[in-house]
Amino acid sequence: MGDPLLAPILSRIEENPGRLAVVDGSGAWSRQELLCAADGYAAAIRESGVACKAIPLFCGRNKESVAAALGCLRAGRAFAPLS
């Protein structure tokens, strides 16, 4: 069945990958662009070798923060947003 938190998000992306996902002051990303950015974060987390189950995220209100949070989930980790 997959991750109960991640599965519905991925399902929505698959339904309409070109649909607008996030917008910030620097521009906008489609659902597919968001997923690509998130996968980059997920790969970096996996490659880091860090074994912690939760990743602290120093977040702003921007598309990179959304991608980083989704990337944590894609890497099988939880995240704790910090400001």
C-alpha atoms as one frame of an Amber mdcrd trajectory, in Angstrom:
protein
   0.000   0.000   0.000   2.880   2.399   0.686   3.294   5.248   3.076  -0.160
   6.482   4.185   1.009  10.108   4.229   2.994  10.062   0.989   0.716   7.860
  -1.162  -2.119  10.414  -1.593   0.377  13.158  -2.453   2.028  11.021  -5.129
  -1.367   9.986  -6.446  -2.352  13.630  -6.948   0.924  14.333  -8.739   0.373
  11.363 -11.062  -3.220  12.456 -11.824  -2.134  15.789 -13.279   1.645  16.373
 -13.222   1.417  19.669 -15.116  -0.952  21.314 -12.664   0.350  24.173 -10.530
   1.684  22.973  -7.171   3.498  25.832  -5.434   4.087  29.534  -6.014   6.467
  31.892  -4.267   8.158  35.203  -5.000  10.681  33.566  -7.326   8.163  31.738
  -9.507   5.970  28.674  -9.682   6.396  24.888  -9.969   4.098  22.301 -11.441
   3.435  19.138  -9.490   6.069  17.338 -11.583   8.652  20.073 -11.000   7.955
  19.893  -7.270   8.438  16.123  -7.318  11.725  16.455  -9.229  13.034  18.970
  -6.684  11.847  16.756  -3.813  13.595  13.750  -5.317  16.828  15.758  -5.370
  16.476  16.423  -1.653  15.579  12.783  -1.001  18.687  11.592  -2.853  20.883
  13.989  -0.879  19.399  12.757   2.401  19.958   9.109   1.468  23.504   9.760
   0.206  24.426  11.680   3.360  24.354   8.471   5.373  22.629  10.245   8.259
  20.656   7.635  10.149  18.302   9.932  12.081  14.603   9.382  11.607  13.671
  13.075  11.645  15.323  15.891   9.718  15.202  19.463  11.072  14.232  21.883
   8.293  14.962  25.574   8.585  12.020  26.715   6.514  10.836  29.843   4.904
   7.612  30.306   3.009   8.912  29.186  -0.352   8.776  26.359  -2.835  12.192
  25.012  -1.791  10.859  24.413   1.726   7.895  22.482   0.317  10.274  20.415
  -1.827  12.576  19.750   1.133   9.666  18.547   3.277   8.420  16.265   0.507
  11.999  15.083  -0.023  12.219  14.033   3.609   9.088  11.939   3.181  10.433
  10.455  -0.087  13.605   9.464   1.806  11.522   7.737   4.482  12.188  10.375
   7.112  10.038  12.656   9.190  10.783  16.367   9.288  10.548  19.091  11.903
  10.016  22.570  10.432  11.991  25.267  12.239  11.828  28.990  11.650
